[in-house]
Amino acid sequence: MPKPLNSLSYPSFREAFLFWLKLGFISFGGPVGQIAIMHNFVVTQKKWISEGRFLHALNYCMLLPGPEAQQLATYIGWLLHGTRGGLVAGILFVLPSVFFLLGLSILYVVYGTIPWVYALFYGLKPAVIAIIVVALVKIAHKSLLGPLYYAIAICSFICIFFLIISFPYLILIAILIAWICQRWFPYLLKSYQDEIHLDIEEDQYLINQNTTPTVTSFRVKHFLSQALTGIFLWGLPMIILYYTSEDFPFYWQIAVFFTKAALITFGGAYAVLPYVAQITVEQFHWLSGNQMIDGLALGETTPGPLIMVLSFVGFLAGYNHSDGSLLTATNGLVLTTYYTFLPCFLFILIGAPLVEKTRQNPKVKSMLALVTAAVVGVILNLTLTFSQSVIFPEGFKISVINWFALGWAILSFVVLSKKLLGMISWIGISALAGLVLYLSGLIR
């Protein structure tokens, strides 16, 4: 029988609400920084959840498509206060960045052609390239665990860069290879061992390895109810727009595409951006390649998960579709955000009780490890694609190379990889560098 929760003071819903609200405004620094903030508060300071349970939740979230930090916040909120706790934690993690990004997007389309605004982005773009390269190095270091993983990453890059094979197919191929290796060549897969040694007694925490809060119990009726609620929530905006909007086919396209994108976002935003760029720029013609990079820069300057860049894509899709209507653009941003994050909530609120019941599954972890290796090749493709637009604006020609962009990208990589300055500080410096170039007359 599970032990009851210990005698530590259980956090009130209001106390937890205030923390999730604060987190939404300070969650800069990408998933690593966001997870570190959560860990410092809920584990180290408040002792709401133990190290082991925190890492268990994190492992599950990292196996899912979607932003792991946002899903981790939802998971912890659910552990503490059930469904309403998960909803509040997940929504407040995203909501501030929605308002920030909406304001920045409006400024972008209204003043984006003004020279000084262009100058700010002129400095930001090479810094964004460096941020992507730093992410690529970190992910490669953690995920390329042996010869098979390197081979998967290289083949993934070749498939998406030269053969133009879509990202979802690469995921399916990686999963198939993992299944074959598990069945016939298990020695090719690196075994995962938990090397974490916990020095503090679990009983010092409210929710620990020895406790099972009632919210975590799995019930078939509850599972089916949550699944049906998810289907209803997906369809409700479409039903309303079908009867109230003349642009329903456009909104339907947004709902379907960004739901699909949310379901294949393994490896974080950097992994899904090439797929999104490929479809929205080349097929739907919602925005240009340079606007896609600008959206990534905007996403880096706001709190919240980087996947919020998709909301910028939705904003520009609505803006360009309607010949400059800010209302349609705002609708596009809101719908994109809604359909990007709805699956994230469903994965946690529906799947977490099952995960709490099963805890660890080595086969699933080894399978997702190969998927992550494939993601490395995809991110390399993203790096080259963005680098070409910024450093080689007219193709890979030395005669037309943007030497400032190349030099600033290299300097940015050194600063960020050596942690000489924080990412947000360097983004600000990069924007100011572009502005200085403009004021000095070096760019127009």
FENQUI-V921221 format. One line per field, one symbol per residue. ss: DSSP state (a for helix, b for strand, c for the rest). burial: b if it has 24 or more other C-alpha atoms within 12 Angstrom, else e. A space follows every 10 residues. Layout:
# FENQUI-V921221
ss = ???
burial = ???
This chain:
# FENQUI-V921221
ss = ccbccccccc ccaaaaaaaa aaaaaaccca aaaaaaaaaa aaaaacccbc aaaaaaaaaa aaaccccaaa aaaaaaaaaa aaaaaaaaaa aaaaaaaaaa aaaaaaaaaa acccaaaaaa aaaaaaaaaa aaaaaaaaaa aaacccaaaa aaaaaaaaaa acccccaaaa aaaaaaaaaa aaaacaaacc cccccccccc caaaccbccc bccaaaccca aaaaaaaaaa aaaaaaaaaa aaaacccaaa aaaaaaaaaa aaacccccaa aaaaaaaaaa aaacccccaa aaaaaaaaaa accccaaaaa aaaaaaaaaa accccaaaaa aaaaaaaaaa aaaaaaaaaa aaaaaaaacc caaaaaaaaa aaaaaaaaaa aaaaaaaaaa accccccaaa ccaaaaaaaa aaaaaaaccc ccaaaaaaaa aaaaaaaaac cccc
burial = eeeebeeeee beeeebbebb bbbbbbbbbb bbbbbbbbbe bbbeeebbbb bbbbbbbbbb bbbbbbbbbb bbbbbbbbbb bbbbbbbbbb bbbbbbbbbb bbbbbbebbe eeeeebbbbb bbbbbbbbbb bbbbbbeebb eebbbeebbb ebbbbbbbbb beeeebbbeb bebbbebbbe eeeeeeebbb eeeeeeeeee ebbbbbbbbe bbbebbbeee eeeeebeeeb eeebeebbee eeeeeeeeeb bbbbbebbbb bbbbbbbbbb bbbbbbbbbb beeeebbbbb bbbbbbbbbb bbbbbbbbbb bbbbbbbbbb beeeebebbb bbbbbbbbbb bbbbbbbbbb bbbbbbeeee eeebbbbbbb bbbbbbbbbb bbbbbbbbbb beeeeeeeee ebebbbebbb bbbebbbeee eebbebbbbb bbbbbebeee eeee
